[in-house]
Amino acid sequence: MVMSSQKFLDENKIDVYDRVKIDTKGRKFEGVVMPRHSFSKEDILVLKLDNGYNVGITVENAKVEMLSRGEKPSKDKSEREKDGELPGITILGTGGTIASHVDYSTGAVHPAKTAEEIIESSEGIRNIANVNAEAILSVASEDMGPTEWTLIAERISEIHNERKEGIVVAHGTDTMAYTASALAFQLENIAHPVILTGSQRSSDRPSTDAHDNLEGSAKAALSDIGEVCVVMHSETSDNGSTIWRGARVRKGHTSTRTAFNAPNEEPLGIISDKIDWKQQYRMAGEKTEVRSGFEENVALIWIHPAMTLEDWESITDGKKGVVVAGTGLGHVGKHLIEGVIETSEKIPVAMTSQCLAGGINMNVYSNGRKLVKGNVIDTGDMLPETALVKMMWLLKHEKDNVREMMAKDMVGEMGGRRFLE
């Protein structure tokens, strides 16, 4: 029978936070014993090494030497009283790396199971606000979709109108831009800030960005902004966070802590000790109103040179709307034009660009002009992922006005400039 790490500690009269030296399978490790979490196997003991990294060690056949007793927390974090002088915010936990721990027996990352675990990943947030925490979901970012977007929006509306405080949504980074857009369209009037944040590194890593992102988000959630925003790292060092408009932001790097940016647009603000606002923003209103839900039968098609007309017809068959990530200024190959126009005569077809910056202009080249005449919708510099979410929302709530409203700015998702430099 495998010995549990807790039994190993008990037999050796060692407590969490004690400093020890462990010899296991001929390898020696020195560090501080950390609390275990439910994701690791029973026989795994977690040590925090002097370099700041945690390491998982099996206690099977291990030998341990006590070096020094550690200081025990004076009070459990979950039991701490709130400071009556601090304002309140709510953190909604949905999963993702910001609420994750590493299983040190396998190296896999698992989402935390409670919102309190999110708060515990950033001690500094308790000095900024009194935090109400809820874990409304525990899913990986890639598993987020319209059902989850709807649930989050409806809970935000309830909290705004009941507790009247700003909200931080802790979310995985991979699809955070989709969720931010989804919330921006569903929450038509916003009485308090809605801030999405995440982290590229889990909170038990020395290089984690969870602490700074949560603290920056808390400050943004206490402001007077009446928009859905994303707050993430502003620099590679720990010098602050950036506020991005939710319907304009995207994840542009797989792993760096400064992964988020808004093509064609400056940040709304930079957060350090205080918020340095860089742009005008919509002020918070009196009451949050929500129109939740989406039509999911919409396609996002990435145009490429090998796409055939048969490919187009197969993907669009039976769809209620299509968003096209076209090449350059909003193009498709000439062999696809007739098929695209035929589709646009039946259902809304919106054109965006797959380029990393700039906007579309289908009036520059002849193929683009044919698409304009064929009733393909010009979306300016709207991001493809935002256009997808917008069309899904419009088909649910403004079915008779989709073509007109797709071409107009609703929540700051479209810029006012043409990019013909």
Phi, psi and omega per residue, in radians:
M1 nan 2.343 -3.110
V2 -1.320 2.316 3.114
M3 -1.324 2.392 3.087
S4 -1.371 2.716 3.123
S5 -1.125 -0.594 3.140
Q6 -1.170 -0.732 3.107
K7 -1.125 -0.686 3.091
F8 -1.021 -0.787 3.130
L9 -1.152 -0.774 -3.117
D10 -1.061 -0.783 -3.110
E11 -1.129 -0.484 -3.129
N12 -1.752 0.148 3.093
K13 0.947 0.823 3.139
I14 -2.057 2.446 3.131
D15 -1.993 2.869 3.016
V16 -1.022 2.439 -3.132
Y17 1.432 -0.026 3.005
D18 -1.297 2.611 3.090
R19 -1.643 2.255 -3.036
V20 -2.418 2.904 2.975
K21 -2.133 2.229 -3.081
I22 -2.095 2.351 3.063
D23 -1.962 1.998 -3.132
T24 -2.368 2.143 3.117
K25 0.939 0.690 3.088
G26 1.434 -0.011 3.126
R27 -1.939 2.438 -3.109
K28 -1.941 2.384 3.134
F29 -2.306 2.451 3.086
E30 -2.205 2.313 -3.138
G31 3.088 -2.925 -3.088
V32 -1.784 2.313 3.125
V33 -1.215 2.198 -3.118
M34 -1.808 2.703 3.068
P35 -1.072 2.467 3.108
R36 -1.517 2.728 3.036
H37 -2.093 2.990 -2.948
S38 -1.293 -0.105 -3.047
F39 -1.466 -0.493 -3.097
S40 -1.485 2.762 3.111
K41 -1.159 2.781 -3.040
E42 -1.051 -0.536 -3.038
D43 -1.568 0.079 -3.076
I44 -1.638 2.169 3.049
L45 -1.836 2.311 -3.114
V46 -1.764 2.176 3.069
L47 -1.982 2.416 2.970
K48 -1.653 2.038 -3.117
L49 -1.381 2.950 -3.114
D50 -1.150 -0.405 3.131
N51 -1.422 0.023 3.092
G52 1.692 -0.278 -3.127
Y53 -1.436 2.603 3.017
N54 -1.640 2.592 3.097
V55 -2.371 2.422 3.097
G56 -1.692 2.247 -3.048
I57 -2.232 2.286 3.043
T58 -1.299 2.416 -3.118
V59 -1.565 -0.022 -3.133
E60 -1.098 2.125 3.134
N61 1.059 0.403 -3.130
A62 -1.557 2.709 3.044
K63 -2.080 2.445 -3.069
V64 -2.256 2.522 3.081
E65 -2.177 2.197 3.083
M66 -1.284 2.270 3.116
L67 -1.838 -0.777 3.112
S68 -2.865 2.666 3.093
R69 -1.390 2.464 3.132
G70 -1.680 2.821 3.094
E71 -1.383 2.313 3.115
K72 -1.572 2.504 3.072
P73 -1.002 2.371 -3.101
S74 -1.207 -0.438 -3.121
K75 -2.688 2.431 3.121
D76 -1.052 2.375 -3.072
K77 -1.001 -0.672 -3.098
S78 -1.225 -0.266 -3.088
E79 -1.740 -0.026 -3.058
R80 -1.170 2.441 3.134
E81 -1.328 2.646 3.131
K82 -1.418 2.626 3.113
D83 -1.498 2.020 -3.071
G84 -1.117 -0.271 -3.125
E85 -1.577 -0.194 -3.121
L86 -1.589 2.535 3.056
P87 -1.260 2.896 -3.107
G88 -1.827 2.605 2.952
I89 -2.424 2.869 3.049
T90 -2.041 2.358 2.983
I91 -1.860 2.154 3.055
L92 -1.772 2.006 3.113
G93 -1.515 2.293 3.101
T94 -2.132 -0.156 -3.088
G95 2.071 -2.785 3.120
G96 1.556 3.071 -3.042
T97 -1.112 -0.549 -3.102
I98 -1.093 -0.445 -3.133
A99 -1.973 0.569 -3.002
S100 -1.975 2.812 3.018
H101 -2.320 2.692 3.106
V102 -1.562 2.337 2.951
D103 -1.441 1.859 -2.995
Y104 -1.311 -0.077 3.043
S105 -1.517 -0.394 -3.104
T106 -2.172 -0.370 -3.063
G107 1.533 -0.059 -3.125
A108 -1.314 2.658 3.125
V109 -1.848 2.296 -3.111
H110 -2.140 2.494 3.106
P111 -1.234 2.544 3.081
A112 -1.125 2.721 -3.066
K113 -1.700 -0.252 -3.135
T114 -2.334 2.669 3.105
A115 -1.187 -0.465 3.112
E116 -1.063 -0.561 3.110
E117 -1.144 -0.522 3.084
I118 -1.173 -0.795 -3.137
I119 -1.068 -0.714 -3.104
E120 -1.148 -0.319 3.110
S121 -1.354 -0.150 3.136
S122 -2.508 1.603 -3.104
E123 -1.085 -0.549 -3.063
G124 -1.161 -0.365 -3.091
I125 -1.154 -0.443 -3.140
R126 -1.266 -0.275 3.085
N127 -1.546 -0.096 -3.090
I128 -1.796 -0.688 -3.033
A129 -2.718 2.762 2.903
N130 -1.400 2.185 -2.971
V131 -1.885 2.190 2.898
N132 -1.702 2.241 -3.037
A133 -2.105 2.356 3.079
E134 -2.382 2.360 3.005
A135 -1.769 1.636 -3.082
I136 -1.505 -0.347 3.075
L137 -2.540 2.805 3.001
S138 -2.510 1.295 -3.071
V139 -2.289 2.692 3.049
A140 -1.239 2.681 -3.095
S141 -0.969 -0.706 -3.086
E142 -1.214 -0.203 3.117
D143 -1.679 0.010 3.084
M144 -1.268 2.513 3.110
G145 -2.773 -2.957 -3.072
P146 -0.967 -0.638 3.124
T147 -1.086 -0.789 3.132
E148 -1.205 -0.686 3.100
W149 -1.000 -0.735 -3.127
T150 -1.147 -0.791 -3.137
L151 -1.047 -0.796 -3.110
I152 -1.099 -0.791 -3.116
A153 -1.080 -0.747 -3.115
E154 -1.173 -0.650 3.109
R155 -1.223 -0.653 3.074
I156 -1.040 -0.789 3.137
S157 -1.046 -0.735 3.125
E158 -1.101 -0.796 -3.108
I159 -1.156 -0.771 3.125
H160 -0.983 -0.770 -3.022
N161 -1.511 -0.255 3.092
E162 -1.709 -0.944 -3.067
R163 -1.639 -0.325 3.100
K164 0.972 1.011 3.119
E165 -2.554 2.749 3.125
G166 -1.165 2.775 -3.038
I167 -2.247 2.366 2.976
V168 -1.919 2.159 3.089
V169 -1.764 1.951 3.094
A170 -1.445 2.083 -2.893
H171 -2.464 2.613 2.993
G172 -1.122 2.603 -3.005
T173 -1.404 -0.437 -2.991
D174 -1.046 -0.708 -3.121
T175 -2.092 0.356 -3.116
M176 -1.064 -0.609 3.131
A177 -1.120 -0.651 3.091
Y178 -1.122 -0.811 -3.125
T179 -1.132 -0.690 3.114
A180 -1.054 -0.778 3.092
S181 -1.109 -0.736 -3.126
A182 -1.070 -0.704 3.113
L183 -1.230 -0.647 -3.126
A184 -1.077 -0.682 -3.134
F185 -1.378 -0.600 -3.118
Q186 -1.301 -0.630 -3.110
L187 -1.623 1.584 -2.986
E188 -1.284 -0.662 3.023
N189 -2.170 2.389 -3.025
I190 -2.192 2.139 -3.086
A191 -1.538 -0.358 -3.123
H192 -2.547 2.771 -3.087
P193 -1.047 2.584 2.998
V194 -2.166 1.938 -3.027
I195 -2.073 2.122 3.028
L196 -1.702 2.425 3.076
T197 -2.571 2.852 3.132
G198 -2.758 -2.894 3.063
S199 -2.584 2.612 3.097
Q200 -1.501 -0.377 -3.125
R201 -2.196 2.389 -3.100
S202 -1.106 2.730 -2.963
S203 -1.186 -0.254 3.106
D204 -1.678 0.246 3.041
R205 -1.709 2.540 3.089
P206 -1.068 -0.524 -3.095
S207 -1.619 0.275 -3.085
T208 -1.048 2.544 3.012
D209 -1.847 0.098 -3.107
A210 -1.061 -0.757 -3.068
H211 -1.063 -0.951 -3.098
D212 -1.119 -0.702 -3.107
N213 -1.161 -0.681 3.112
L214 -1.185 -0.751 -3.134
E215 -1.167 -0.720 3.081
G216 -1.108 -0.699 3.128
S217 -1.126 -0.659 3.108
A218 -1.076 -0.736 3.112
K219 -1.111 -0.742 3.110
A220 -1.127 -0.634 -3.130
A221 -1.215 -0.273 3.111
L222 -1.688 0.042 -3.133
S223 -1.485 -3.009 -3.122
D224 -1.823 0.291 -3.116
I225 -1.281 2.401 -3.136
G226 -1.939 0.825 -3.115
E227 -2.352 2.906 2.965
V228 -1.564 2.200 -3.072
C229 -2.293 2.819 3.006
V230 -2.014 2.296 3.089
V231 -2.067 2.111 3.106
M232 -2.498 3.080 -3.084
H233 -0.956 2.422 3.118
S234 -1.694 -0.434 -3.132
E235 -2.422 2.884 3.101
T236 -1.172 -0.488 3.060
S237 -1.511 3.007 -3.096
D238 -1.556 1.099 -3.059
N239 -1.930 0.163 3.105
G240 2.474 -3.114 -3.091
S241 -2.256 2.823 -3.133
T242 -2.006 2.431 3.056
I243 -1.732 2.121 3.117
W244 -2.001 2.508 3.043
R245 -1.161 2.265 -2.979
G246 -1.047 -0.573 -3.100
A247 -1.592 0.150 -3.113
R248 -2.178 -0.007 -2.964
V249 -1.825 2.694 3.054
R250 -2.582 2.761 3.039
K251 -1.464 2.092 -3.029
G252 -1.905 -0.030 3.130
H253 -2.527 2.515 -3.049
T254 -1.253 -0.542 -2.944
S255 -2.403 -0.376 -3.107
T256 -1.142 2.689 -3.116
R257 -1.270 -0.337 3.094
T258 -1.752 0.826 -2.974
A259 -1.293 -0.399 -2.975
F260 -1.706 2.540 3.071
N261 -2.732 2.921 3.103
A262 -2.133 1.774 3.139
P263 -0.967 2.362 3.083
N264 1.254 0.122 -3.072
E265 -2.532 2.485 3.068
E266 -1.357 2.813 3.064
P267 -1.124 2.731 3.047
L268 -1.242 -0.586 -3.126
G269 -2.954 2.847 3.074
I270 -2.060 2.294 -3.080
I271 -1.892 2.179 2.937
S272 -2.261 -2.013 3.023
D273 -1.164 -0.663 3.082
K274 -2.269 3.113 3.129
I275 -1.692 2.182 3.034
D276 -1.752 1.738 -3.074
W277 -1.295 2.325 -3.096
K278 -1.864 -0.346 -3.115
Q279 -2.413 2.821 2.983
Q280 -1.249 2.657 3.132
Y281 -2.479 2.859 3.099
R282 -1.310 2.277 -3.130
M283 -1.360 2.659 3.104
A284 -1.094 2.495 -3.142
G285 -1.701 -2.823 -3.064
E286 -1.543 -0.576 -3.059
K287 -2.554 2.435 3.082
T288 -1.476 2.219 3.105
E289 -2.025 2.478 -3.064
V290 -2.264 2.364 2.911
R291 -2.153 1.703 -2.967
S292 -1.708 2.744 3.059
G293 1.918 2.749 -3.049
F294 -2.506 2.628 2.915
E295 -1.513 2.011 -3.000
E296 -1.500 -0.219 -3.039
N297 -1.489 1.081 -3.111
V298 -2.258 2.474 -3.116
A299 -1.886 2.488 2.948
L300 -1.979 2.025 -3.014
I301 -1.991 2.176 3.104
W302 -1.647 1.950 -3.105
I303 -1.266 2.385 3.077
H304 -2.557 2.785 -3.026
P305 -1.037 -0.446 -3.096
A306 -1.582 -0.001 -3.132
M307 -1.222 2.323 3.126
T308 -1.804 2.903 3.077
L309 -1.083 -0.632 3.108
E310 -1.123 -0.662 3.073
D311 -1.042 -0.853 -3.132
W312 -0.999 -0.859 -3.085
E313 -1.118 -0.651 3.135
S314 -1.151 -0.731 -3.100
I315 -1.248 -0.676 -3.037
T316 -1.518 -0.214 -3.099
D317 -1.045 2.148 3.101
G318 1.445 -0.048 3.140
K319 -1.358 2.715 3.109
K320 -1.749 -0.131 3.091
G321 -2.965 2.723 -3.110
V322 -2.417 2.337 2.968
V323 -1.939 2.263 -3.106
V324 -1.894 2.182 2.949
A325 -1.616 1.575 -3.052
G326 -1.422 2.985 3.073
T327 -1.422 2.635 3.025
G328 0.876 -2.159 -3.070
L329 -1.394 0.158 3.120
G330 1.956 1.017 -3.019
H331 -2.086 2.758 2.891
V332 -2.295 2.784 3.096
G333 -1.079 2.615 -3.075
K334 -1.050 -0.447 3.127
H335 -1.279 -0.188 3.126
L336 -1.787 -0.248 -2.974
I337 -1.007 -0.835 -3.104
E338 -1.058 -0.740 3.131
G339 -1.143 -0.688 3.127
V340 -1.117 -0.755 -3.127
I341 -1.145 -0.725 3.108
E342 -1.056 -0.692 3.108
T343 -1.154 -0.727 -3.092
S344 -1.188 -0.325 3.066
E345 -1.311 -0.338 -3.088
K346 -1.802 -0.705 -3.072
I347 -2.422 2.817 3.104
P348 -1.135 2.309 3.052
V349 -2.182 2.063 -3.097
A350 -1.936 2.363 -3.126
M351 -1.752 2.301 2.987
T352 -2.243 -3.112 3.105
S353 -2.033 2.498 3.064
Q354 -1.492 -0.001 3.092
C355 -1.188 2.769 -3.060
L356 -1.413 -0.220 3.090
A357 -2.755 2.939 -3.098
G358 1.547 -3.141 3.139
G359 -2.319 3.049 -3.121
I360 -1.514 2.771 2.979
N361 -2.725 1.685 -3.044
M362 -1.407 0.072 3.129
N363 -1.630 -0.044 -3.063
V364 -1.370 -0.774 -3.074
Y365 -2.025 2.754 -3.024
S366 -1.068 -0.702 3.131
N367 -1.094 -0.669 3.102
G368 -1.165 -0.666 3.131
R369 -1.115 -0.611 3.082
K370 -1.100 -0.676 3.123
L371 -1.174 -0.667 3.094
V372 -1.074 -0.815 3.104
K373 -1.116 -0.458 3.127
G374 -1.491 0.226 3.023
N375 1.300 0.370 3.021
V376 -1.315 2.345 -2.993
I377 -1.409 2.235 3.059
D378 -1.468 2.112 -3.121
T379 -1.888 0.231 3.089
G380 1.108 -2.161 -3.120
D381 -1.878 0.423 3.105
M382 -1.141 2.431 3.117
L383 -1.233 2.532 -3.139
P384 -0.969 -0.738 -3.116
E385 -1.176 -0.621 3.074
T386 -1.183 -0.732 3.129
A387 -1.074 -0.671 3.097
L388 -1.065 -0.874 -3.121
V389 -1.105 -0.724 -3.136
K390 -1.077 -0.806 3.137
M391 -1.131 -0.687 3.094
M392 -1.050 -0.709 3.139
W393 -1.239 -0.761 -3.128
L394 -1.109 -0.711 3.139
L395 -1.123 -0.430 3.088
K396 -1.431 -0.677 -2.950
H397 -2.019 -0.374 -3.101
E398 -2.368 0.941 -3.001
K399 -0.998 -0.607 -3.086
D400 -1.483 -0.094 -3.061
N401 -2.170 0.347 -3.017
V402 -1.075 -0.869 -3.074
R403 -1.052 -0.775 -3.116
E404 -1.170 -0.778 -3.038
M405 -1.363 -0.448 3.066
M406 -1.103 -0.490 -3.089
A407 -1.582 0.009 -3.113
K408 -2.048 2.602 3.092
D409 -1.323 2.322 -3.133
M410 -2.020 -0.811 -3.041
V411 -2.288 0.519 -3.121
G412 1.469 0.290 -3.106
E413 -1.391 -0.210 -3.128
M414 -2.149 2.397 3.045
G415 -1.486 2.950 -3.097
G416 -1.796 0.166 -3.053
R417 -1.954 2.655 2.953
R418 -1.730 2.370 -3.024
F419 -1.827 1.417 -3.107
L420 -2.119 0.957 -3.094
E421 -1.320 nan nan
